[in-house]
Amino acid sequence: MALAALGVVVLDCPDPGALAGFYAEVLGGSVEGEGDWVDLKVPGGQSLAFQAAPGHVAPAWPASGHSQQFHLDLTVDDLDEAERGVLALGAKPLDTGDRSRGWRVYADPAGHPFCLCRC
C-alpha cells in the first residue's frame, strides 16, 4: 500500500508565469495563478507547478560535478516537428546531434533539462 499520492511536480524558476506559459505551449493545458506560484493543468495528465526561486541557478547538463536534479521526458510523435516548436518557444538544444536516437535533450527558458522522446 502506498503511503502517499503524487500531488504535483514543482519547478523552481525565476519567473513562474513565463515558464508555465512555455510549458502550456508545449503540453497544452491552462495556466492558473500568478506571482510566486503558478499551476499548469495539463489535460489528461499530471499537473505541473512553478515556484519563484530568487537567485535561481539553472542546472548544468551534462556536468558530472553538478546534478541536473530532475528532467522531464515529453513523448512526441514527430521529433523534428516538436524540436522546431520548442526551439521557437525559447528552448535551447543541449544534446540533439545524434539524429538516429529516439530522444533529444533541451533546456527550457529557465535552464531545466527536458527530453523530447519518440517512444
C-alpha positions in Angstrom: 0.0 0.0 0.0 1.3 3.4 -0.9 1.9 5.9 1.8 1.2 8.9 -0.4 0.0 10.0 -3.8 1.9 12.3 -6.1 0.2 15.7 -6.0 2.3 17.9 -8.4 5.8 18.3 -9.7 7.1 21.7 -8.8 9.8 23.5 -10.8 11.8 26.3 -9.2 12.4 29.2 -11.6 12.9 33.0 -11.7 9.5 33.7 -13.4 6.7 31.2 -12.7 4.3 32.8 -15.2 6.7 32.8 -18.1 7.8 29.2 -17.5 4.2 28.0 -17.1 3.4 29.7 -20.4 6.3 27.9 -22.1 5.1 24.5 -20.9 1.5 25.4 -21.7 2.6 26.0 -25.3 4.5 22.6 -25.3 2.0 20.4 -23.5 -1.3 22.3 -23.8 -3.5 23.0 -20.8 -4.4 26.0 -18.7 -2.2 28.3 -16.6 -3.8 29.2 -13.2 -2.5 31.7 -10.7 0.1 34.4 -10.8 3.0 35.7 -8.8 5.2 33.3 -6.8 3.2 30.2 -7.6 1.6 29.2 -10.9 -0.1 25.9 -11.8 -0.3 24.3 -15.3 -3.3 22.0 -15.5 -2.4 19.5 -18.3 -5.4 17.8 -20.0 -5.4 14.1 -19.1 -2.0 14.3 -17.4 -0.1 15.3 -14.3 -0.2 18.9 -13.4 3.0 21.0 -13.1 3.6 23.9 -10.7 6.1 26.7 -11.0 7.5 28.4 -7.9 9.5 31.6 -7.7 13.1 31.0 -6.6 15.1 34.2 -6.1 18.7 33.6 -7.1 17.7 30.5 -9.2 20.7 28.9 -10.9 19.9 26.6 -13.8 21.2 23.1 -13.5 24.3 22.2 -15.7 23.9 19.5 -18.2 25.8 17.4 -18.7 28.2 18.0 -15.9 29.4 15.3 -13.5 30.1 17.9 -10.8 26.6 19.4 -10.9 23.4 17.5 -10.6 20.7 18.2 -13.1 18.3 17.4 -10.2 15.5 16.1 -12.5 14.3 16.2 -16.0 11.0 15.8 -17.9 10.6 13.2 -20.7 7.9 14.5 -23.1 6.6 12.0 -25.6 6.1 13.2 -29.2 5.1 11.6 -32.5 7.5 13.6 -34.7 10.8 14.6 -33.2 11.7 17.1 -35.9 8.3 18.9 -35.7 8.4 19.0 -31.9 12.0 20.3 -32.0 11.1 23.2 -34.3 8.2 24.0 -31.9 10.2 24.0 -28.6 13.0 26.0 -30.2 10.6 28.6 -31.5 9.3 28.9 -27.9 12.7 29.6 -26.5 14.2 26.1 -25.6 17.9 25.6 -26.1 19.4 22.4 -27.6 21.7 20.5 -25.2 22.1 17.1 -26.9 20.5 16.9 -30.3 23.4 15.8 -32.5 22.6 12.1 -32.9 19.5 12.3 -35.1 19.2 8.4 -35.2 18.3 8.3 -31.5 14.7 8.3 -30.3 15.3 11.3 -28.0 16.8 14.7 -27.9 17.7 16.9 -24.9 16.9 20.6 -24.5 16.8 23.3 -21.7 13.6 25.2 -21.1 13.9 29.0 -20.8 14.8 28.7 -17.1 17.5 26.2 -17.9 15.8 22.9 -16.7 16.7 20.0 -18.9 13.9 18.1 -20.7 13.8 15.4 -23.4 11.6 15.0 -26.4 11.2 11.3 -26.8 9.7 9.3 -29.7 8.6 6.3 -27.6 
